Amino acid sequence: MSEADPAARIILEDGTEFEGVSRAWHHSSAGEILVYTGETGLPALLTDPALKGAILVLTRPVAGVTGIPDEENDTLALGTTVESAEVQIAGLVCSSLSLESYHYRSKKTLARWLKRHQIPVISGIDTSALVRRINLRGNLRAKILVSQAPDISFSAAKTGEVALQSSVKRTIVYGTGPKRILVIDCGARNSVIRSLVTPRTSVIRVPAASDWSSLDCDGIVVAGGPGDPTTCEKAISILSQKLSLSIPIFATGQGAVILGIAAGGAAYRMARGHHSPSVPCVCLETGRCYLTAQNHGYGIRSDSLPSGWDPLFLNNADQSLEGFSTKKGLIKGVLFQPEGHPGPHETDFLWTEFVQLVDNGGPQA
């Protein structure tokens, strides 16, 4: 530790403390503490709106070895290596942080990138002991306290309506295709938009709290998102009215929880959530098991699904509901991220199926 790297502590809401070293931005922060078990794709992971306001614990031995590549945009003006325009986490916890990068595409170190975005990092932590504590206690708030920096309270953690805070502030249109897909942005990722724009489709991305009930469209996507999905009351109310229409609706991540609530299902907060790029899920229609990327902390109780709604995917580890559908697949929700990034792309066929539904005007006989 040098003068530039002051001592720091991470304190859990139950009073547990771990001592380490402050890296990057030397300021205190608070947030819900989450554990991520993946090994790759840090730029996409740390900019995922699903992690807005969270203090993220990485289980890998060393973080930042591959560095951060240049920020490039695609033809839709969306970042190609990131999922949003800003780093979404409130703080990062790791066992060791590499101050050098060794990937051929790297243009800056992880520490430098996080410092520019004013994100504190604490390293030198026994992450194994920390993860065991989190697994034992379940959902907890935490704070990173840096020596000589002002203290911060647990109440400063961003929770609750962060889905609305993650949403765009105005309507944005992507593409010029004749088929219009409405994306309800409760924390949409860049890769969701990319998965929907084709020569035959255009995407209208609207704020979650806006009144989109009168907008004409050929399909609806609910993309979420961080925080408590029950706070997206406007989106839930309008969506419940749209369920009676014969238009394709697809929801991913916690957007599927919003869809489930709109249908009359019961949401619940998970003890630890699913935050990993390799969660096995079984498709109940085919019996095939897929590896999925996940970043959600709420679920829908399978026994609360209304009549006519059927379970579609089950988590192969804890048997929780990961997907459901109705109207012969015209309306469908999955709690994982079919596009991966970071993570496997085994289920990206779900995007293809949805776009085909939109293009065809519904299921074909």
C-alpha positions as CSV (number, residue, x, y, z in Angstrom):
1,M,0.0,0.0,0.0
2,S,1.3,3.5,-0.9
3,E,0.2,7.0,-0.1
4,A,-2.0,6.9,-3.1
5,D,-3.7,3.8,-1.9
6,P,-5.3,4.5,1.5
7,A,-6.8,1.8,3.8
8,A,-10.4,0.9,3.3
9,R,-13.1,-1.3,4.9
10,I,-16.2,-2.9,3.6
11,I,-18.9,-3.1,6.3
12,L,-22.0,-5.2,5.9
13,E,-25.4,-4.3,7.3
14,D,-25.1,-7.0,10.0
15,G,-21.8,-5.4,11.3
16,T,-19.4,-7.7,9.6
17,E,-16.2,-5.9,8.5
18,F,-13.4,-6.7,6.1
19,E,-10.2,-4.6,5.7
20,G,-8.5,-3.9,2.4
21,V,-7.0,-1.2,0.2
22,S,-8.8,1.6,-1.7
23,R,-8.1,1.7,-5.4
24,A,-9.3,3.9,-8.2
25,W,-11.6,6.6,-6.7
26,H,-10.9,7.2,-3.0
27,H,-14.4,7.9,-1.8
28,S,-17.0,6.0,0.3
29,S,-20.1,4.5,-1.1
30,A,-23.1,2.4,-0.2
31,G,-25.3,-0.1,-2.0
32,E,-26.9,-3.6,-1.9
33,I,-24.0,-6.1,-2.0
34,L,-24.2,-8.7,-4.8
35,V,-21.9,-11.6,-5.8
36,Y,-20.9,-12.3,-9.4
37,T,-19.3,-15.5,-10.3
38,G,-18.3,-14.9,-14.0
39,E,-14.7,-14.6,-15.3
40,T,-15.0,-12.4,-18.4
41,G,-16.7,-9.4,-19.9
42,L,-16.2,-6.7,-17.3
43,P,-17.0,-3.7,-19.4
44,A,-20.4,-5.2,-20.3
45,L,-21.0,-6.4,-16.8
46,L,-20.2,-3.2,-14.9
47,T,-22.3,-1.1,-17.3
48,D,-25.4,-3.4,-17.1
49,P,-28.3,-1.4,-15.7
50,A,-29.4,-4.4,-13.8
51,L,-26.5,-3.6,-11.4
52,K,-27.3,0.1,-10.9
53,G,-26.3,1.2,-7.4
54,A,-25.0,-2.2,-6.3
55,I,-21.7,-3.0,-4.6
56,L,-20.4,-5.9,-6.7
57,V,-18.1,-8.7,-5.3
58,L,-16.1,-10.5,-7.9
59,T,-15.1,-14.1,-7.1
60,R,-12.2,-14.3,-9.6
61,P,-8.7,-14.2,-8.0
62,V,-7.5,-11.2,-9.9
63,A,-9.7,-8.5,-11.6
64,G,-8.7,-6.3,-14.5
65,V,-6.0,-8.3,-16.2
66,T,-7.6,-7.9,-19.6
67,G,-8.1,-4.2,-19.1
68,I,-10.7,-2.0,-20.9
69,P,-10.9,-1.6,-24.7
70,D,-11.7,1.5,-26.6
71,E,-15.3,2.6,-26.4
72,E,-16.7,2.1,-29.9
73,N,-20.3,2.6,-31.2
74,D,-22.2,0.6,-33.7
75,T,-24.4,1.9,-36.5
76,L,-27.2,2.5,-33.9
77,A,-24.9,4.7,-31.8
78,L,-24.8,2.1,-29.1
79,G,-21.5,1.0,-27.4
80,T,-20.3,-2.3,-28.7
81,T,-18.5,-3.5,-25.6
82,V,-20.7,-1.9,-22.9
83,E,-24.4,-2.2,-22.1
84,S,-25.0,1.5,-21.2
85,A,-23.2,4.8,-21.4
86,E,-22.0,4.7,-17.8
87,V,-20.7,2.4,-15.1
88,Q,-23.7,1.4,-13.1
89,I,-22.3,-0.1,-9.9
90,A,-21.7,1.9,-6.7
91,G,-18.5,0.0,-5.8
92,L,-16.3,-3.0,-6.7
93,V,-14.9,-5.6,-4.3
94,C,-12.1,-8.0,-5.3
95,S,-9.4,-10.1,-3.9
96,S,-6.7,-8.5,-6.1
97,L,-6.8,-5.7,-8.7
98,S,-4.3,-5.7,-11.5
99,L,-2.8,-2.3,-12.1
100,E,-1.6,-3.4,-15.6
101,S,-3.5,-4.8,-18.5
102,Y,-2.4,-7.6,-20.9
103,H,-5.0,-8.0,-23.6
104,Y,-4.1,-6.8,-27.1
105,R,-7.3,-4.7,-27.3
106,S,-6.8,-3.0,-24.0
107,K,-6.5,0.8,-24.0
108,K,-6.7,1.5,-20.3
109,T,-6.6,-0.3,-17.0
110,L,-9.7,-1.2,-15.1
111,A,-8.6,1.0,-12.2
112,R,-8.2,4.0,-14.5
113,W,-11.5,3.4,-16.1
114,L,-13.4,3.2,-12.8
115,K,-11.6,6.2,-11.4
116,R,-12.8,8.2,-14.4
117,H,-16.4,7.1,-13.7
118,Q,-15.9,7.9,-9.9
119,I,-16.4,4.3,-8.8
120,P,-14.5,3.1,-5.6
121,V,-12.7,-0.2,-5.5
122,I,-11.6,-2.1,-2.5
123,S,-9.1,-4.9,-3.0
124,G,-7.1,-7.2,-0.7
125,I,-10.3,-8.7,0.6
126,D,-10.8,-12.3,1.5
127,T,-13.6,-12.6,-1.0
128,S,-14.2,-16.3,-0.1
129,A,-15.1,-15.4,3.5
130,L,-17.1,-12.4,2.3
131,V,-19.2,-14.6,-0.1
132,R,-19.8,-17.2,2.6
133,R,-21.2,-14.4,4.8
134,I,-23.4,-13.1,2.1
135,N,-24.7,-16.6,1.3
136,L,-25.5,-17.1,5.0
137,R,-27.3,-13.8,5.5
138,G,-28.9,-13.3,2.1
139,N,-29.8,-9.7,0.9
140,L,-27.7,-7.1,2.7
141,R,-26.7,-3.5,2.2
142,A,-23.0,-2.6,2.5
143,K,-20.7,0.4,2.5
144,I,-17.2,0.9,1.4
145,L,-15.4,3.3,3.8
146,V,-12.1,4.8,2.8
147,S,-9.8,6.2,5.4
148,Q,-9.8,10.1,5.6
149,A,-13.0,10.1,3.5
150,P,-16.4,11.1,5.0
151,D,-18.5,8.3,6.4
152,I,-21.7,7.3,4.6
153,S,-24.9,5.6,5.9
154,F,-26.5,2.5,4.7
155,S,-29.6,4.5,3.8
156,A,-27.5,6.1,1.0
157,A,-27.8,2.8,-0.9
158,K,-29.8,3.2,-4.2
159,T,-32.7,0.7,-3.9
160,G,-36.4,0.7,-4.7
161,E,-37.1,2.8,-7.8
162,V,-33.7,2.4,-9.5
163,A,-35.5,0.7,-12.4
164,L,-37.1,4.1,-13.2
165,Q,-33.8,5.9,-12.7
166,S,-32.1,3.5,-15.2
167,S,-34.7,4.3,-17.9
168,V,-34.2,6.7,-20.7
169,K,-35.6,10.2,-20.2
170,R,-37.1,10.6,-23.6
171,T,-38.3,8.4,-26.5
172,I,-35.5,7.1,-28.8
173,V,-36.1,5.5,-32.2
174,Y,-33.6,3.0,-33.7
175,G,-33.8,1.6,-37.3
176,T,-36.2,2.4,-40.1
177,G,-38.0,-0.9,-40.7
178,P,-41.8,-1.0,-41.2
179,K,-42.6,-3.2,-38.2
180,R,-42.5,-1.2,-35.0
181,I,-41.3,-2.8,-31.7
182,L,-42.0,-0.9,-28.5
183,V,-39.3,-1.3,-25.9
184,I,-40.4,-0.4,-22.3
185,D,-37.1,0.6,-20.8
186,C,-37.0,-0.5,-17.2
187,G,-33.2,-0.9,-17.5
188,A,-32.7,-2.0,-21.1
189,R,-29.3,-3.2,-22.2
190,N,-27.7,-2.1,-25.5
191,S,-27.6,-5.7,-26.7
192,V,-31.4,-5.9,-26.3
193,I,-31.9,-3.1,-28.8
194,R,-29.3,-4.7,-31.2
195,S,-31.2,-8.0,-31.0
196,L,-34.4,-6.3,-32.2
197,V,-33.3,-4.0,-35.0
198,T,-33.4,-5.6,-38.4
199,P,-34.1,-4.4,-42.0
200,R,-37.8,-5.2,-41.3
201,T,-38.1,-3.7,-37.8
202,S,-37.6,-0.4,-36.0
203,V,-37.4,0.0,-32.2
204,I,-39.2,2.7,-30.2
205,R,-37.6,2.9,-26.8
206,V,-39.8,4.7,-24.2
207,P,-39.2,5.7,-20.6
208,A,-40.7,3.2,-18.1
209,A,-42.8,5.9,-16.3
210,S,-44.2,7.4,-19.5
211,D,-47.8,6.8,-20.9
212,W,-47.1,4.7,-23.9
213,S,-50.6,3.2,-24.0
214,S,-51.6,5.0,-27.2
215,L,-48.5,4.3,-29.2
216,D,-49.0,2.1,-32.3
217,C,-46.8,-0.9,-32.5
218,D,-46.5,-4.4,-33.8
219,G,-44.8,-5.9,-30.8
220,I,-43.8,-5.0,-27.2
221,V,-40.6,-5.8,-25.3
222,V,-40.3,-5.2,-21.5
223,A,-36.6,-4.9,-20.7
224,G,-35.4,-4.7,-17.1
225,G,-33.6,-3.9,-15.0
226,P,-32.5,-3.2,-11.4
227,G,-34.2,-2.7,-8.1
228,D,-37.8,-3.6,-7.1
229,P,-39.9,-4.3,-10.3
230,T,-43.1,-3.6,-8.3
231,T,-42.2,0.1,-8.4
232,C,-42.8,0.2,-12.2
233,E,-46.4,0.8,-11.5
234,K,-47.2,2.7,-14.7
235,A,-45.6,0.0,-17.0
236,I,-47.4,-2.7,-15.1
237,S,-50.8,-1.0,-15.4
238,I,-50.5,-0.3,-19.1
239,L,-49.0,-3.8,-19.8
240,S,-51.9,-5.5,-18.1
241,Q,-54.3,-3.8,-20.5
242,K,-52.2,-4.9,-23.5
243,L,-52.3,-8.6,-22.6
244,S,-55.7,-8.9,-24.2
245,L,-54.5,-7.8,-27.6
246,S,-53.2,-10.1,-30.3
247,I,-49.7,-8.7,-30.5
248,P,-46.4,-10.4,-29.6
249,I,-45.0,-9.5,-26.1
250,F,-41.6,-10.6,-24.9
251,A,-40.0,-9.7,-21.6
252,T,-36.5,-10.4,-20.3
253,G,-34.6,-10.1,-17.0
254,Q,-36.7,-8.4,-14.4
255,G,-38.9,-7.2,-17.2
256,A,-40.3,-10.8,-17.0
257,V,-41.2,-10.1,-13.4
258,I,-43.0,-7.0,-14.5
259,L,-44.9,-9.0,-17.1
260,G,-45.7,-11.7,-14.5
261,I,-47.2,-9.1,-12.2
262,A,-49.2,-7.5,-15.0
263,A,-50.7,-11.0,-15.7
264,G,-51.7,-11.3,-12.0
265,G,-48.7,-13.3,-10.7
266,A,-47.0,-12.8,-7.4
267,A,-43.4,-11.4,-7.3
268,Y,-41.0,-12.2,-4.5
269,R,-37.5,-11.0,-3.6
270,M,-34.9,-13.8,-3.9
271,A,-32.6,-14.5,-1.0
272,R,-29.5,-14.0,-3.0
273,G,-30.6,-13.5,-6.6
274,H,-29.1,-14.9,-9.8
275,H,-25.9,-13.1,-10.9
276,S,-23.8,-15.3,-13.2
277,P,-23.1,-15.9,-16.9
278,S,-23.6,-19.7,-16.5
279,V,-26.9,-20.5,-14.9
280,P,-28.4,-23.8,-16.2
281,C,-32.1,-23.6,-17.2
282,V,-34.3,-26.4,-18.5
283,C,-36.8,-25.8,-21.3
284,L,-40.0,-27.6,-20.3
285,E,-41.1,-27.9,-23.9
286,T,-38.0,-29.7,-25.2
287,G,-36.3,-31.0,-22.0
288,R,-33.1,-29.4,-23.2
289,C,-30.8,-27.6,-20.7
290,Y,-29.3,-24.2,-21.6
291,L,-26.6,-22.1,-20.0
292,T,-28.0,-18.6,-19.4
293,A,-26.7,-15.2,-18.4
294,Q,-28.6,-13.8,-15.4
295,N,-28.7,-10.6,-13.4
296,H,-31.9,-10.4,-11.4
297,G,-32.9,-10.3,-7.7
298,Y,-36.7,-10.9,-8.0
299,G,-38.8,-13.8,-9.3
300,I,-42.3,-14.9,-10.0
301,R,-43.9,-17.7,-7.9
302,S,-44.8,-20.5,-10.3
303,D,-48.0,-21.4,-8.4
304,S,-49.2,-17.8,-8.8
305,L,-49.4,-17.9,-12.6
306,P,-53.0,-17.4,-13.8
307,S,-54.9,-19.9,-15.8
308,G,-53.6,-20.2,-19.3
309,W,-50.1,-19.2,-18.4
310,D,-47.6,-22.1,-18.4
311,P,-44.1,-22.4,-17.0
312,L,-41.5,-22.5,-19.8
313,F,-38.1,-22.6,-18.2
314,L,-37.0,-23.8,-14.8
315,N,-33.7,-23.2,-13.0
316,N,-31.8,-26.5,-12.9
317,A,-30.0,-25.5,-9.7
318,D,-32.8,-24.3,-7.4
319,Q,-36.0,-25.2,-9.4
320,S,-37.1,-21.5,-9.5
321,L,-39.3,-20.3,-12.4
322,E,-37.1,-18.8,-15.2
323,G,-39.7,-18.4,-17.9
324,F,-43.4,-18.6,-18.8
325,S,-45.7,-18.1,-21.8
326,T,-49.3,-17.9,-22.9
327,K,-51.4,-17.7,-26.1
328,K,-49.2,-20.3,-27.8
329,G,-46.1,-18.3,-27.2
330,L,-47.5,-15.0,-28.4
331,I,-46.7,-13.6,-25.0
332,K,-43.5,-14.8,-23.3
333,G,-41.1,-13.9,-20.5
334,V,-37.7,-15.2,-19.4
335,L,-35.8,-14.0,-16.3
336,F,-32.4,-14.6,-18.0
337,Q,-30.7,-12.5,-20.7
338,P,-31.1,-14.4,-24.0
339,E,-28.5,-12.3,-25.8
340,G,-25.8,-13.1,-23.2
341,H,-23.0,-10.4,-23.3
342,P,-21.2,-11.3,-21.1
343,G,-22.3,-14.9,-21.2
344,P,-23.5,-17.7,-23.5
345,H,-25.6,-17.0,-26.5
346,E,-27.4,-20.4,-26.5
347,T,-30.8,-18.9,-26.0
348,D,-30.6,-15.9,-28.4
349,F,-32.9,-17.9,-30.7
350,L,-35.7,-16.5,-28.4
351,W,-35.0,-13.0,-30.0
352,T,-35.2,-14.5,-33.5
353,E,-38.5,-16.2,-32.6
354,F,-39.9,-12.9,-31.3
355,V,-38.9,-10.8,-34.3
356,Q,-40.4,-13.5,-36.6
357,L,-43.7,-13.3,-34.6
358,V,-43.7,-9.5,-35.1
359,D,-42.9,-9.8,-38.8
360,N,-45.6,-12.5,-39.3
361,G,-48.2,-10.7,-37.2
362,G,-48.4,-13.6,-34.7
363,P,-48.0,-17.4,-34.6
364,Q,-48.4,-19.2,-37.9
365,A,-50.7,-22.2,-38.1
